[in-house]
Amino acid sequence: MNNLIKKEIIEKFKKYNFHKYPFVFTDVNYKNLINWNDLNKLLEKDILHYPRVRMANDNFPEIRGYKGFIRYTYSQTGDRTPHINRHQLYKCLRDGATLIVDRCQSFFESVDESRLWLSKELECTCSANLYAAFTATPSFGLHFDNHDVIAVQIEGIKKWKVYNPTYSYPLEDERSFDYLPPNTSPDYEFDITPGQAIYLPAGYWHNVTTQSKHSLHISFTVIRPRRLELFKTLFDELKNNPYMREPIEHGDSLSDKEKIKTIITNAINSFDIQFAENMLKAQSRT
């Protein structure tokens, strides 16, 4: 198992910063994660389909749906094989696009080991996305994520301008483009160099630019159960009640309010919150 971060540092982080404030890790065990040679070999393997591999450019948002850097060939049996068009890919990168490989842990064993380690340490569901950039153009502009992030810098330097949340801990279906971004100076600025990693809780607005000729980093998504998910478990209990399964009354009649209150109260009183939380934690680590 690849211990990405030293034990004493991760323990201090969990105590004081996790789910609370941005944090910069130093002395991260990053050298065995991935390098440019590993990325080039992956691009040559003819196994990457869109949108597993994609691009983003804040100056040209339409490129997020662009598939022209991938061409396909078909075998006599109809099998479709993707091929990266290097010329078109490099042109897009020179024009400011960032190359993104989603769930890259499937292709790099060392990344997957670090992902599993983080999942165990933070009791979370964890995935890893790769970002490669060759210009200072941001990939997404000012935005927030609806999950926590730990971004490990592997090569180059990234400047992170970070703003406090305007909406705390957004849910899975709540995206930053539905909200007005802050129009003030950033609350934090970090220059993240190789061997460092930045942690941002969900909801923190951020804009990221490359400060060097090129940049390579891995962003680990950290997704943990919310307290709201306890209600899903409680709802499953309520589904077993015949009265609650019945349709609501027809016409002007209404349901028996006191009966519903009693059913819900009894369900809450018998609901083992501690057991339900432990089950959610266990499920998130699988």
FENSULNOR-V387451 format. One line per field, one symbol per residue. burial: I if it has 9 or more other ideal C-beta (glycine too) atoms within 8 Angstrom, else O. A space follows every 50 residues. Layout:
BEGIN
burial=???
END
This chain:
BEGIN
burial=OIOIIOOOIIOOIIOOIIOOOIOIIOOIIIOOIIOOOIIOOIIOOOOIOO OIIIIIIIOIOOIIOIOOIIOOOOOOOOOOIIIIIOOIIOOIIOIIIIII IIIIIOOIOIIIIIIIIIIIOIIIIIIIIIIIIIIOIIIOOIIIIIOIII IIIIIIIIIIIIIOIIOOOIOOOOOIOOOOIOOOOOOIOIIIOOOIIIII IIIIIIIIIIIOOIIIIIIIIIIIIOOOIIOOIIOOIIOOIOOIOOOOOO OOOOOOOOIIOOIIOOIOOOIOOOOIIOIIIOOIIO
END
